[in-house]
Amino acid sequence: MEESGEEDEQPLLSGERRQVSACCSARYSLAILAFCGFFMVYALRVNLSVALVEMVDDNGTLPKNGSVEACPPHSNVTHQNYEKKGKVYNWDSNVQGWILSAFFYGYIVTQIPGGYLAGKFGGKLLLGFGILCTSVLTLLTPPAAELGHNCIIVLRIIEGLGEGVTFPAMHAMWAEWAPPLERSTLVSLSYAGAQLGTVVSLPLSGIISYYLGWSYVFYIFGALGVIWCLLWFWLASDSPKTHKTISNAEQDYIINSLRGQCSSKKNVPWLSIWKSLPLWAIIVPHFCYNWTFYTLLTLLPTYMEEILQFDIKENGFLSALPYLFCWIVMISTGFIADYLIKKQNWTTSAVRKIFTLIGMIGPAIFLVATGYIGCNYTVAVLFVTISSALGGFSMSGFNINHLDIAPSYAGILLGITNTFATIPGMVGPVIAKVLTSNHTVAEWRTVFYIAACIDVFGALFFVIFGKGTIQSWATDH
């Protein structure tokens, strides 16, 4: 593989260029609009995790030749009197695992094409139509369920095709919009919407399912997604050059700050990209981090119900708690990372590596500990919350490193790394469901151990091979 250039000794830019205020600026308006967009991306993605608990017949999911090893239920009154609203289906654990993972079989297909198309034609329309597609199909989920689990699986695969372009498209837009010294802040702010979408979607899905029925989960979130798409098409622009209301001062500031960092090459240097060790240093931790992330994202509500015995309302709120703190950490660490680079003269490489270590090894420790606290509900929820919260550090670590090493091809690079990072979403839930077929604490402990070991390996790989400088193949020089 191609070796990178020398390690960066100074931040990407000195503070010599005059910055334009962030208040009411076009670049921060884009970040907020993108924040709302990724809120919808994850709300549309995770609502099924809670709704599925209500969609299936509990008797059909229990082991046929044994009993569930679980903690005693909390809300006895709720458990005794509550009846599920809407039709329930006799889908076993294996079918549920495939339903939860089906999304990622579509998601993986459009990652690299999405990054390429966004780099060539701009990310605005690509991202907008991707979310619009998912929103419309979410509205069609209840009638699809009536046709059988195979129809749900196909629908989720198509939803994945739509959402697969979103992150590469946004990364390509940030390559045009984000000044290097504000990169961590802007990117973290926009992608933090994904965590808040999870925070809101999980408890709200539980409440909607409890009072209205699981079908309304899909109707409400699907409609909200369509509304956001209309706003996006109206307000967003691919670059500062095409924005209608940006000030001349801000436009000049952004364009000047990115001068010398982009390539004007018409052809994508595919061979150099695939041979680049710094790219593989992002691919590996991205894969490893997502193994833990997707396992919890899709199966945490199931763990809360089967082992900790929380009812559907408690389940939604407590499943969302880890992502609330992850959202707070993501936004906070974005500001901290930029501060360390701008004010403390830390190298980009040092910031990315330290934040990756905290964001991957920290979660691994607390995830393993979760498997050993028995039925101490408070500590269980606390440890899972701390694990997810610490994961927020990685957004200013390896997750943003594509823009450091190749701004011109950031969308393509994210498409490549996200392709590999989608594999855990495809196989993780299925493996976890197989490993927890008897619904015991010991089985879940194995799931946590596997995720933790993978996390530690990814963190160490990035620390050893990651870089913070623009690679030679990514510029004209």
N, C-alpha and C positions, 0 to 999 in steps of 0.2 A: 504494500500500500504506500501511497505517496506521503512522504513526510511533510510536516507543516514547516512554517517559517520559525524564526526565533520566538521565544516566549516574550510576551509583551512586558515591557519594563515601565511603561507609562499608560495612563488611561487613553482611550481612543481619541479624545480631544482635550485640549487644555481649556480653561475657562475664559479664554481671551475673547471669543465671539460674544457679542451682546445677546443675551437671551430675551425673548419676548414673553411677556406675562402669560401665565397659564390660564388666568381668569378669563372666561368667555372666549377662549381661543378656539380656533377651528380644530386643532389637533386633539384637545381635551374634550371637545364636543363629540368628535369621532369616537374617542375612547369610551365616553358615557353611552353613546348609541350602540357601540359594539358590546359594551357591558350588558346592556339590555338584550341584545341579540343572543349572546352566549348564555344569558339567563334562560332564554327560551330554548336554546339548543339542549341544555341539560334537563330542563323541566320536561321537555318532550321525550327525552331519552329515559329518564329514571321513573316517571310516573307509573310505568308498568310494573316496576319492582314492588310497589306497594299494592297496586290494583290487583296484581296476580294473586296476592295472599287472599283477597276477597273473591277472586274468580274461581278458585279451585275448591273442591269438596275436601274438607279436612280429613274425613274418614278414608278418602281414596289415596291420601299421601302418606298415611302411617304405614310402618312396616307390617307385613302380613303375619310374620311369625315372631313378633316381639313387641316390646313396649318402648315408648320414647323415654330416654333418660334425660329429664329436664328439670328445671327449677319449678317450685310451686307457683301458680298464677298469682298475680297481684290483685287485680280487681275482680273478686269473685262474683260480685253482683253483675258486672258487665259481662263476664264470661257466661254466666248462667242465663241471662235474659236476652242477650244480643243475638239477633238472627241476621244473617247476611242478606243484603238487598240485591236483587237482580239474580239472574241465572248463574248457577255454579256448574263447573265442569269437572269431570273425573279424569284429571290429568295427573299422572304420577310424577315423581321427582325427576325422572329422566326426561319426560316431555317438558316439564317446567325449565329444566336446564337448557334445552334446545331453544325454547321460546326466548329465554333471557339472553342467549348468546347469538341468536339469529341476526340481530341488528348488525353485529360486527362483521358478518360475512359480506354484507353490502358495503359497510363502512371502509373496509380494507381496499376495495376495488378502486375507489375514486380518489384516494389520497394523492398518489403521484400525478395522475392526469389533472387533478384539481390544482395542484401546485404549478404545473406547467402552464395550464390555461390561464391561471391568475397572473402569472408572470408575463405572459404574452399579451393578454387582453384586459387585464385588470381584475380585481377581486370583487368589486361591488355587485355586479349582476350575478356572478357565480355564487357568492355567499347568500344573496337574497333569495334566489330561486331554489337553492339547496334547502334553506329553512322553510320556504313556502311548500315545497314538496313534502317535507316531513310533517308539517302542520296539517295539510289536507289529508294525508294518510292516517294521521292520528285520529282525525274525525271519523274515519272509516273503520276504526278498530272494533267497536262493538258489533256492527253487522258482520265483520270478518270472523269474530269469535263464534258466531252462530253457525258458520260454515265449517268449523272444525279447527283443531290446533295447527294443521298443515297450512291453512289459509293465513292464520296469524303469523306463522313463521315466514311465509313468503312476503307478507306485508312488512314485517320488520326488516327483512333483508332489503327491500326497496327503500324503506326509510333510511337505512344505513347508507345506501348509495347517495341519497340527498345530503345527509349530514357530513359525509366523508370529505366534501370540498370545503367545509366551513373554516377549519383552522388553517389549512394551507392558503386559502384565499385571504384571510385576515393577516397572516404573516406577510404575504406579498404586499398588502396595503401598508403595513407598518414599515416595510422597507422603503416606501416612498414618503411616509409621514413622520416617523419617529427620529428626532435628533439623537445622536448616540448618547449624550449625557442625560437624556430623559427616557431612554429606551426601557429600562427596567420598570420605571413608574408607569409609563403608558401601556406597555404590554401586560404587565401584571394587573393593572386596573381593568383593562378590557376583558381579559380572560378570567378575572375573579368573578365575573357574572355567572360563569359556569358553576362555581361553588355556591353562590347565592341561589341560583336556580335549583340546585339540589336541596339547599336548606329550606326553601319555600315549598318546593314540589312534594317532598316526602311527607311532611305533616299535613299539608293541605290536601294531598291525595287521600290520606287517612281520614281526614274530617269529611271530605266529600263522599268517600266510600261509605262511611259510617251513617251519614244522615241522608244522602241522596241515592247512593248506589254507585258501583264501580264504573258504570258506563259514562257517568257525568264527568269523571276524571278526564277522559279522552275528549269529550265535547268541549269542556271549558278551556283546557290547555291548547287544544287545536285551534280554537277561535282566537285566543290571545296571540298565538304564533302568526296567524294570518294578518292580524292588525299590526304587529311589529314589522312585518315584511313591507307593508304599504308605507310605513314611516321611513324605513331604510331606503327604499327606492327613491323617495322624495328628498331626503336630507343628505345622504352619503355621497362622497366623491372618491374616485380611485386615487387621486393625488392632489397635492396643493395647487398644481397648475390648472386643474379642471374644477376646483371648488369655486362656487359663485360668490360667496360672501367673505372669503378669507381676506385679511388685511394685507397690504403690500409688504409691511414690515415682517409679519409672521411668515408669509410665503418666502421672502428672501432669507429669513433666518433658517427655515427648514432646508431649503435647497442648498444654501451655503454650507450648512453643517454636514450635509451628506456628500459634498463634493469630494471626489477622489476615492470614495468608498464603493462606488457602483461601477458595473461593467457595461460597455456599450456593444459587447459582442452579440451578434445576431444568433449564433448557434450556442446551444447549451453544452458546456464541456462535460458531457456525461461520464466519460472514462475517468477524467480527473476527479470528478465528484465521488464516484464509487471507489476510487483508490485512496481517497483522503482518510487518513487515520483520525483526524479530529472529528470528521463526520461519524465514523464508527464509534467514537467516544461518546457521541450523543445518542446514537441508535441503541446501544446496549443499556444505559441507564433508563432511557425512555421505555424500552420494553420491560425492564425490571420494575420500575415504578408503577407502570400501568397494571402489572400483575396484581399487586396489592390493591391499587385503586379500583380496578374493575371488579375484583372479587368482593370488596366491601360494598361497592356501588350497587351491584346487582343482588347480593345475598345478605346484606346486613339486615334488611327487614325480615328475612326468613329466619336468621339467627335470633333476632329479637323475639320472634313469635315462638319458634320451636324450642329453644333452649331457655331463654330468659322469661318466656311466657308473658310478654306484654301484649295487651289487647291492641286492636287496630289503631285506636286513637293515640295511645301511648307509643306504639310502634313507630308511627310516622314522626312524631316529635323527637323521640330519642334517636331514631336513625338519622335525623337531620342535624342533630347537635354537633357531631364531628365536623360536618361540612360548614357549619356556621363559623366555628373557630378557624377552620382552614381558610375560609374566605377572609377573615380578619387578618390572619397571618400573611396571606398572599399580598394583600394591599400594603400592609405595613412593611414587609420585607422589600417590596419594590422601591419604596422611598429610601429605606436603609441602604439598599445596594447602590442606588444612584448617589447617595450621600457619601458613601465610602469611596466611590470612584472619583467624584467631583471634588469633595472637600478634604478627604484624607489621603488622596493620591494612591489608593490601593489599585493594584493592577486588575484588569477585567478578569483575567484568569483566576486570580486568588479569590475574588468575590464569588465567581461561578462555582469554584470547587468547594469552598467552605459552605456555601449555602446548599450545595448538593449533598454534602456529607450530613449536614443537620437534617435535611429534608428526606433522607432515605434511611440512614442508620437509626435515627431517633424513632421513626415509626415502627421499624422492625423490632426494636426492644420492647416497646409497649404493646405491640400486637402479640408477641410471644407471651408476655406477662398476662394478657387477657385470658389466655387459655388455662391459667392456673389459679384463678381467684374464686372458682366455684360459683355459688349463687349469691355472691355479694354484688347485688345489682348496681349499687352506687359506684363501686370501684370498677366494675365491668364497663359501665358507660363512660366513666372517667378515663380509663385507659384507652378505649377505642377513640375517644374524643381527642386525647393528647396525641395519639398516633396519627390521626388524620390532620390535626392542626400543624404538627411539625412538618408534615408533607408539603405544606404551603411554602416552605423555604425553597423547595426545588423549582418553583416558577421563576425565581431570579437566579437559579443555578443552571443546570443543563437545558432546561425548557426554553430558555431565551437565547441559548448559545448559537443557534442558527444565524441570527442577525449579527453576531459578533464575527463569525468566520466567513460569511458570504452574504452580505445584505442583498445583492442583486438576485440571488437564487434562494432567498430565505423561504419562499413559498414551496419551491421544489424540495428543498432540504427537509422542511417540516413534513411534506408529503411522504418523503422516503422514510423518515424516522417514525412517523405516525403509522405507516404501513406495518412496520415491524411491531410497533407498540399496540397495534390493534389485535394482534394474535392472542395476547392474554385475554382479551375480551371474548374471543371466539372459543377458546379452550378452557379458560379459567373457571367460569361458572359450571361448565359441564363436568370438569374434573372434581370441583368442589362438591357438586351434587352427588357424584358417584361416591366420593370419599365419605359423605355424610348421609348415606342411604338409611342408616339406622337411627339417625338423629341423636347421637350421643355427644357429650362434651369432649370425650377423647378424640372423636373423629374431627370435630371442629378444631381441636388443638393441632392436629396434623395439618389442616388447611392453613392455620396461622404460621406454623413452622416453615412450611414451604414458601409462603409469601415473604417471610422475614429473611430467609437465606438468599432468595433471589434479589431482594432489595439491597442487602449488604454487598453482594457481588457487583451490582450495577454501580453503586456509589464508588467503590474502589477502582473500578475500571475507568470511570470518568476522571477521578483524581490523578490517575497515572497517565492517561493519554489525552485528556482534554486540553484545548488551547483557547486563547482569548483574542488572537489576532486574525485579521483578514487574510485568507489564504491566497497564494499567488495566482491560482487558477480563477479566482473570483474577481479580479480587477483587470484593467487594461494594461497595467504595468508589470 
